[in-house]
Amino acid sequence: MTRQVGANGVADREELIVHLKRLAAGDEAHYERRRRQKLAMVLDGLRQAALTQPKVLVEAPTTVLNQELANLPEGVSISPGAISITFSSPNEALQRLLALAMAIGNGFSEFERMAGR
């Protein structure tokens, strides 16, 4: 039973509870719960994937994978006991640091020779 209070209708508490229980037990509620569970699983999987993948700080051209110490980018130099990197922007600094790291990984013994004292 509903009654009018101002512009709003007010339902009997017990009737409302019975109606809500009927809705919750129905097929629509069951499918909605399953849909939400599936969505939660997909979102959790995406979150896990984002946490396990390293963040990319700088776009790296494929040529940097084969970077060699002999042809480091301009502004990168190695001498006994020192590494020097000059740059004009933070992104350029990251690119040069990445090139240096890849070159060291591709020729560590040469790096030891160049940087050693």
C-alpha positions in Angstrom: 0.0 0.0 0.0 1.3 3.4 -0.9 0.2 6.8 0.3 0.9 10.3 -1.0 3.1 12.6 1.2 3.5 15.9 -0.7 4.8 15.1 -4.2 6.3 11.8 -3.1 4.8 8.4 -2.7 5.6 6.4 0.4 5.5 2.6 0.4 4.6 0.3 3.3 7.9 -1.0 4.8 6.9 -4.6 4.8 5.6 -4.5 1.2 8.8 -2.9 0.1 11.0 -5.6 1.8 8.9 -8.4 0.2 9.2 -6.7 -3.2 12.9 -6.2 -2.9 13.4 -9.8 -1.9 11.4 -11.0 -4.9 13.6 -8.9 -7.2 16.8 -10.2 -5.6 15.7 -13.8 -6.1 14.8 -13.3 -9.7 16.8 -14.0 -12.9 17.7 -10.4 -13.6 19.5 -10.1 -10.2 21.3 -13.4 -10.7 22.6 -12.4 -14.2 23.6 -8.9 -12.9 25.6 -10.5 -10.0 27.3 -12.8 -12.5 28.0 -9.8 -14.8 29.5 -7.9 -12.0 31.7 -10.8 -10.8 33.0 -11.3 -14.4 33.7 -7.5 -14.6 35.6 -7.6 -11.3 37.7 -10.5 -12.5 38.6 -8.8 -15.7 39.5 -5.6 -13.9 41.6 -7.5 -11.4 43.4 -9.2 -14.2 44.1 -5.9 -15.9 45.3 -4.4 -12.6 47.6 -7.4 -12.0 49.0 -7.1 -15.5 49.7 -3.4 -15.0 51.5 -4.0 -11.7 53.7 -6.7 -13.2 54.7 -4.9 -16.3 57.5 -2.3 -16.0 56.6 1.2 -16.8 58.1 2.6 -20.0 59.9 5.8 -19.2 61.1 6.6 -22.6 60.3 5.5 -26.1 63.3 3.5 -27.5 64.0 3.0 -31.2 64.8 -0.6 -32.1 68.4 0.5 -33.0 69.1 1.1 -29.3 68.8 -2.7 -28.7 72.0 -3.2 -30.6 73.7 -0.1 -29.2 77.5 -0.4 -29.0 79.9 1.5 -26.8 81.9 2.5 -29.9 79.0 4.5 -31.3 77.3 6.0 -28.3 75.0 9.0 -28.9 76.5 12.5 -28.9 76.7 13.8 -25.4 77.6 10.4 -23.8 81.2 9.7 -22.9 83.1 7.1 -20.8 86.5 7.6 -19.4 88.4 5.9 -16.6 86.4 6.5 -13.5 83.8 8.8 -15.1 80.6 8.7 -17.2 79.4 12.0 -18.7 76.0 12.6 -20.2 74.9 16.0 -21.4 71.3 16.7 -22.6 68.9 19.5 -23.4 65.7 17.9 -22.1 64.7 15.2 -19.6 63.5 12.9 -22.4 66.8 13.3 -24.2 68.5 12.4 -20.9 66.5 9.2 -20.6 67.2 8.3 -24.2 70.9 8.7 -23.7 70.9 6.8 -20.4 69.1 3.9 -22.1 71.5 3.9 -25.0 74.4 3.8 -22.5 72.8 1.0 -20.4 72.1 -1.1 -23.6 75.7 -0.6 -24.8 77.1 -1.7 -21.5 74.9 -4.8 -21.6 76.0 -5.6 -25.1 79.7 -5.2 -24.3 80.5 -5.3 -20.6 84.1 -6.3 -21.0 84.7 -3.3 -23.3 82.9 -1.1 -20.7 85.2 -2.4 -18.0 88.2 -1.6 -20.2 87.0 1.9 -21.0 85.8 2.9 -17.4 88.4 1.0 -15.4 91.3 2.9 -13.8 
